[in-house]
Amino acid sequence: MKALAIIVSGAALLSACAAPATRISTGLQRYGFDTQRADCVGTRLQRDLSLGQLQQLGRAAAAYGKDDPNPGVLTVGDLLRVAGELKDPAIVVAVGKAAAGCGVLP
């Protein structure tokens, strides 16, 4: 889950070179998502979440992954679990919609 924290936190640090969607997509591809689905999830999360919400998701993922026995593996189930632990229902909805809309449901 450390990987997710890096992906989402990196997305939160806007730069002139890459939008959050691109950073999310690149990170997801490193952890096994195919390009099309990773791009789709990145685009949807950028569209549906604010920068603050992306940062909140990243922090939660970092905390979630501390005891993960296999931190190099990222699953949609992991992402949904992290989102579900947050107190912002909009994040849960955005992650669920991105997973369903992009065909990456567990």
N, C-alpha and C positions, 0 to 999 in steps of 0.2 A: 504494500500500500504506500510505501515510501515513494514509489514511482508516481503514483497519482498525486501525491502532495507536490512533488517537483513539477509535474505537468501543470497542475492547476495554479500553483504559486507562480510558476514561470509565465503563465498566461496573464496573470494579474500584473506583471511588471511590463507595462506597455513600452514598446520600443519602436523606433522608426522602421525597423527591419521586418518585424513580424507582428501581426495582429494576434489577439488571444486565441482565435480559432485555429490559426496556423500552429501556434505553439502547442495547443492541446492535441491537435491532430498528429503532429510530429512525435509527441510523447507517447500517444496511444499506439502508434505504429511500432515504436521501439518495443512495446510490450505485447505485440502479437495481433493487434487489430489490422485488418486490411486497409489500404489507403482510402478506398471509397467510404467505408463505414467510419473510419477515424475522422475524415474530413467532415462528414455529416454530423457526427457528435460535436466536434469542435465548433462548427458553424452554429448549430442549434444552441449550445450552451452560451456562446458569445452573444447571440441574439436575445436569448431569454433571461440571462442573468446579468446583474450589474457587476462592476469591478469588485465592489465590496462583497457581493455574494460569491464570486469566484474565489476571492481570498478566504472567505469563511469556509468554503468547501475544501480548499487546499489545507488549511490549518486542521480541520477535522480529519482529513485523510492522513495527515502526518501523525496525529495522535493515535488514530486507529491502527496504523501500520507498525507502531513501535514493537509490538509483540508478535507480529506476523512471522510465522515460521518460513514463509516463502515470499519475501518482499519483492522479488523480481517478477512475480506473476501478478498481473492485473486482470481482474475479471469484471464484467458488468455487474455481477452480484456484489462485489466489493464496493463498487461505486454507489450502487443503490443502498447498500447498508449504511455507508457513511452519510449519504444524503438524508436517510431516514432518521439518523440520530440528531440532526440539526433542528433548531427550533423555528426555522424559516420554511413554511410549507411551499413557498414558491420554488425553493431549491429542489425539494423532493419532486415536485411536479415537473420541473424543467429536466431533471436527470431522467426521470421515467419516460417523459415524452421523447427525449433525445434517443434513449435506448430503444423504445418501441418504434419510433419513426425511422430510425436508421437500421433497423433489423438486427440489433445486437442484444436482444433479450436473452437472459440466462436460460 
